[in-house]
Amino acid sequence: MSALAKLGVTVVIAAAVIYFVVSWRVFNSPLTDAIGETFGSLAVLLLVVAIIGTARAN
């Protein structure tokens, strides 16, 4: 894996953890809701990355 890919994975993981903590502690969402929101936002992010990768491959 390239250094740029490792950096990207690290940034995405850090953003997911920060999003979870903010949702859970700052906005006082229930734990299960905060986990669901985090997984949902990661799914959307992966979809966007897949679309961009497909567009760049063509």
C-alpha positions in Angstrom: 0.0 0.0 0.0 1.4 3.4 -0.9 2.0 6.1 1.6 -0.8 8.2 0.2 -3.3 5.3 0.6 -2.1 4.7 4.2 -2.6 8.4 5.0 -6.1 8.3 3.4 -7.1 5.3 5.5 -5.7 7.0 8.7 -7.6 10.2 8.0 -10.9 8.3 7.3 -10.5 6.3 10.6 -9.7 9.4 12.6 -12.7 11.3 11.1 -15.0 8.4 11.9 -13.8 8.3 15.5 -14.2 12.0 15.9 -17.7 11.9 14.3 -18.7 9.2 16.7 -17.5 11.0 19.8 -19.1 14.3 18.7 -22.4 12.6 18.0 -22.4 10.6 21.2 -21.0 13.0 23.7 -21.6 16.5 22.3 -25.0 16.0 20.8 -26.0 13.5 23.5 -27.2 10.9 21.0 -27.8 7.4 22.3 -24.8 5.1 21.8 -26.6 2.9 19.2 -27.7 6.0 17.2 -24.2 7.4 17.3 -22.8 4.1 16.0 -25.4 3.9 13.3 -24.8 7.4 12.2 -21.0 6.7 12.0 -21.5 3.6 9.9 -24.0 5.4 7.7 -21.6 8.2 7.0 -18.7 5.8 6.3 -20.9 3.9 3.8 -21.7 7.2 2.0 -18.0 8.1 2.0 -17.1 4.7 0.5 -19.7 5.1 -2.1 -18.3 8.5 -3.1 -14.8 7.0 -3.3 -16.0 4.1 -5.4 -17.8 6.5 -7.9 -14.7 8.7 -8.1 -12.5 5.6 -8.7 -14.8 4.3 -11.4 -14.9 7.7 -13.1 -11.1 8.0 -13.0 -10.6 4.5 -14.4 -12.6 5.3 -17.6 
